[in-house]
Amino acid sequence: MSLTRLPSIYFSDEHEAFRKSVRSFVEREIRPNADAWEAAGEVPRALYRTAGEAGFLGLRYGEQWGGSGQDFLATCVLCEELAQGDSVGTAVALLAQSEFALSALADEANDELKRAWLAPAIRGELIGAIGVSEPAAGSDVASIATRARRDGGDYVISGQKTYITNGPRADFVTLAVRTGEPGPRGISLVVFPTDVKGFQVGRRLDKLGARASDTGELFFDDCRVPASNLIGEEGRGMQYILSHFGGERLVIAAFAVGIMQRLIDIGLDYAHERSAFGSKLLEFQTWRHRFADMATRLEATRGLTYQAARLLSDAHPGADLAVSMAKLDAAASVQAVAAEVMQLHGGFGQIEGSPIPRYYRDVAGFSIGAGTSEIMREIISRALVKTKELR
Ligand SMILES: Cc1cc2nc3c(=O)[nH]c(=O)nc-3n(C[C@H](O)[C@H](O)[C@H](O)COP(=O)(O)OP(=O)(O)OC[C@H]3O[C@@H](n4cnc5c(N)ncnc54)[C@H](O)[C@@H]3O)c2cc1C
C-alpha cells in the first residue's frame, strides 16, 4: 500500500515523465545493488556513465555541453526518486557530482574549461568533487587557508581539504583557494586535476550515514595548476560559492522529501501487517494520528521545497531565504519521521538489514552538510531583520 500524494501544482507532464524514468532507473540500477555499495563504501565508477547516459548528470546545464537545460523542479524530481533507492549514499555520490561539483563550472567557467571538464563530467566519464571545507573552516567558508600562489602561468597550491564527497576518487576538484587577502574577497575557484604532482588523498572518512558515497581528506603540497584553470574571475570565489549553495541545499531538501515518502510507505505497510494485543498497529489511534502528523509534515516540506525550486529557477531575490527555510525544515522533518518509523518497527527497526536503520543514520547529517541548521537560521533571521529595517 502506498501513501497517496497530494496533487502538486508545480510539475508539468514532462516532469512527471522524467519522474517515471528516474523511478525505473532506481528499481533497475540502484535498489538491487544498494546493500553491496553501502558495504563497499562507494558506488562503481560505471554508475556515473550509466547516470550520464540517462541524462541525470547535466539536468540544468546547456545542451551544447550535453545537458538538458531543465529547471530546479527537475532536480527535485531526480533527488526525490534517487533517495528512495534505499541507499542515500548513492544519491549523494551522483548529486555531489552533478550539482555540487559542476554548478560553478557550468555558470562561471569559460568555454575551454567547460569543454575539458564539464562536458565529460556530464557524460559520466570523469568524476568531480567540490572542495571547500577545511579542518579549521567549515561553516566559516571565508576563513579557508588553502593557498594558491601565482607563479608565471601557474597557480602553486598548498593546503588541506576535508569531508570531500567523491574526493578519494575524483578526477578533478572544483577547489576553493585563497589567492588574495584574508576574508571573503581573497577566495577564488579553480579546476584542480587530481593527477597533479604533490596531490595526495588522505583518509577515507568512516561516516555514520550515506556510506555508499566516499568522503575523504585531500592534501596539496606545492601542486602546479595552469592559471587558465581559474573559474570566472579571481577573488570572486566566495560569491560563486554562496550563489551555488542554493542548489546544494535544495538537493538535501528534495532528498528529505523522497526519504519521508519512502519511510511513510514502508511504515504503512508494516502497520497494516504487524499485530499486537490482537490488533493491527494501524488500528491503534496513536499510530493513525502519528501517520497523520508524518504525512502532514511531508506535504509541508514538499510545499516549501518546491516553492524554493521555483524561486531558484526564476533567480528570484527571495530564493536564498526560501531554500534556507526548506533545508532547515526538511532536515528536522526527515529526522523526526525516521525516528518515528523506527519506533513503529519495534525491535525490528534496530536490526541492520532493512532500510529503517540505514535511513535513520543517513538523515543524521542532513542538518550538517551543505550548511548546518544553525547557519540556515542565521540566514533566515538576517533576512527577517533586513525586512523589518526596510519597513
Ligand atoms: C558527510 C559529509 C559530506 C560533506 N561533503 C562535503 C563536500 O563534498 N565538500 C565540502 O567542501 N564540504 C563537505 N562537507 C563539509 C560540510 O559542509 C561541513 O561539515 C559543514 O559546513 C559544517 O562545517 P564544520 O563541520 O566545520 O562545522 P563547524 O562550522 O565547526 O560547526 C560546528 C557547530 O557550530 C555551529 N556553528 C557554526 N557557526 C555558527 C554560528 N555562526 N552560529 C551558531 N552556530 C554556529 C554549527 O552549526 C555546528 O553545529 C561534508 C560534510 C559531511 C559531514
The ligand as an SDF file (V2000), in Angstrom:
LIG
                    3D

 53 58  0  0  0  0  0  0  0  0999 V2000
   29.1280   13.5990    5.0400 C   0  0  0  0  0  0  0  0  0  0  0  0
   29.6570   14.9590    4.7300 C   0  0  0  0  0  0  0  0  0  0  0  0
   29.9520   15.2890    3.4180 C   0  0  0  0  0  0  0  0  0  0  0  0
   30.4720   16.5490    3.1230 C   0  0  0  0  0  0  0  0  0  0  0  0
   30.8170   16.8390    1.8260 N   0  0  0  0  0  0  0  0  0  0  0  0
   31.4700   17.9970    1.5760 C   0  0  0  0  0  0  0  0  0  0  0  0
   31.9790   18.2610    0.2640 C   0  0  0  0  0  0  0  0  0  0  0  0
   31.7910   17.4820   -0.6830 O   0  0  0  0  0  0  0  0  0  0  0  0
   32.6780   19.4030    0.0660 N   0  0  0  0  0  0  0  0  0  0  0  0
   32.8980   20.3110    1.0650 C   0  0  0  0  0  0  0  0  0  0  0  0
   33.5230   21.3190    0.8230 O   0  0  0  0  0  0  0  0  0  0  0  0
   32.4200   20.0840    2.3280 N   0  0  0  0  0  0  0  0  0  0  0  0
   31.7210   18.9530    2.5960 C   0  0  0  0  0  0  0  0  0  0  0  0
   31.2470   18.7070    3.8650 N   0  0  0  0  0  0  0  0  0  0  0  0
   31.5140   19.6610    4.9300 C   0  0  0  0  0  0  0  0  0  0  0  0
   30.2820   20.3890    5.4370 C   0  0  0  0  0  0  0  0  0  0  0  0
   29.9000   21.3650    4.5100 O   0  0  0  0  0  0  0  0  0  0  0  0
   30.6390   20.9570    6.8100 C   0  0  0  0  0  0  0  0  0  0  0  0
   30.7780   19.8700    7.7050 O   0  0  0  0  0  0  0  0  0  0  0  0
   29.6040   21.9240    7.3330 C   0  0  0  0  0  0  0  0  0  0  0  0
   29.5890   23.0900    6.5510 O   0  0  0  0  0  0  0  0  0  0  0  0
   29.8820   22.3150    8.7870 C   0  0  0  0  0  0  0  0  0  0  0  0
   31.2130   22.6860    8.9700 O   0  0  0  0  0  0  0  0  0  0  0  0
   32.0710   22.0290   10.1730 P   0  0  0  0  0  0  0  0  0  0  0  0
   31.9230   20.5620   10.0960 O   0  0  0  0  0  0  0  0  0  0  0  0
   33.4470   22.5840   10.1190 O   0  0  0  0  0  0  0  0  0  0  0  0
   31.3530   22.5040   11.4770 O   0  0  0  0  0  0  0  0  0  0  0  0
   31.5560   23.9320   12.2070 P   0  0  0  0  0  0  0  0  0  0  0  0
   31.4360   25.0260   11.2270 O   0  0  0  0  0  0  0  0  0  0  0  0
   32.7920   23.8630   13.0400 O   0  0  0  0  0  0  0  0  0  0  0  0
   30.2980   23.9470   13.1520 O   0  0  0  0  0  0  0  0  0  0  0  0
   30.2480   23.2570   14.3980 C   0  0  0  0  0  0  0  0  0  0  0  0
   28.9260   23.6110   15.0590 C   0  0  0  0  0  0  0  0  0  0  0  0
   28.9100   25.0310   15.3110 O   0  0  0  0  0  0  0  0  0  0  0  0
   27.7520   25.5890   14.7170 C   0  0  0  0  0  0  0  0  0  0  0  0
   28.0370   26.9460   14.2430 N   0  0  0  0  0  0  0  0  0  0  0  0
   28.9870   27.3570   13.3720 C   0  0  0  0  0  0  0  0  0  0  0  0
   28.8760   28.6690   13.1350 N   0  0  0  0  0  0  0  0  0  0  0  0
   27.8070   29.1100   13.8530 C   0  0  0  0  0  0  0  0  0  0  0  0
   27.1660   30.3660   14.0170 C   0  0  0  0  0  0  0  0  0  0  0  0
   27.5710   31.4540   13.3520 N   0  0  0  0  0  0  0  0  0  0  0  0
   26.0950   30.4550   14.8560 N   0  0  0  0  0  0  0  0  0  0  0  0
   25.6620   29.3430   15.5180 C   0  0  0  0  0  0  0  0  0  0  0  0
   26.2230   28.1270   15.3950 N   0  0  0  0  0  0  0  0  0  0  0  0
   27.2830   28.0060   14.5790 C   0  0  0  0  0  0  0  0  0  0  0  0
   27.4040   24.6770   13.5600 C   0  0  0  0  0  0  0  0  0  0  0  0
   26.0580   24.8380   13.1560 O   0  0  0  0  0  0  0  0  0  0  0  0
   27.7090   23.3280   14.1530 C   0  0  0  0  0  0  0  0  0  0  0  0
   26.6320   22.8950   14.9260 O   0  0  0  0  0  0  0  0  0  0  0  0
   30.6800   17.4830    4.1580 C   0  0  0  0  0  0  0  0  0  0  0  0
   30.3560   17.1460    5.4710 C   0  0  0  0  0  0  0  0  0  0  0  0
   29.8530   15.9020    5.7640 C   0  0  0  0  0  0  0  0  0  0  0  0
   29.5570   15.5560    7.2070 C   0  0  0  0  0  0  0  0  0  0  0  0
  1  2  1  0
  2  3  1  0
  2 52  2  0
  3  4  2  0
  4  5  1  0
  4 50  1  0
  5  6  2  0
  6  7  1  0
  6 13  1  0
  7  8  2  0
  7  9  1  0
  9 10  1  0
 10 11  2  0
 10 12  1  0
 12 13  2  0
 13 14  1  0
 14 15  1  0
 14 50  1  0
 15 16  1  0
 16 17  1  0
 16 18  1  0
 18 19  1  0
 18 20  1  0
 20 21  1  0
 20 22  1  0
 22 23  1  0
 23 24  1  0
 24 25  2  0
 24 26  1  0
 24 27  1  0
 27 28  1  0
 28 29  2  0
 28 30  1  0
 28 31  1  0
 31 32  1  0
 32 33  1  0
 33 34  1  0
 33 48  1  0
 34 35  1  0
 35 36  1  0
 35 46  1  0
 36 37  1  0
 36 45  1  0
 37 38  2  0
 38 39  1  0
 39 40  1  0
 39 45  2  0
 40 41  1  0
 40 42  2  0
 42 43  1  0
 43 44  2  0
 44 45  1  0
 46 47  1  0
 46 48  1  0
 48 49  1  0
 50 51  2  0
 51 52  1  0
 52 53  1  0
M  END
$$$$
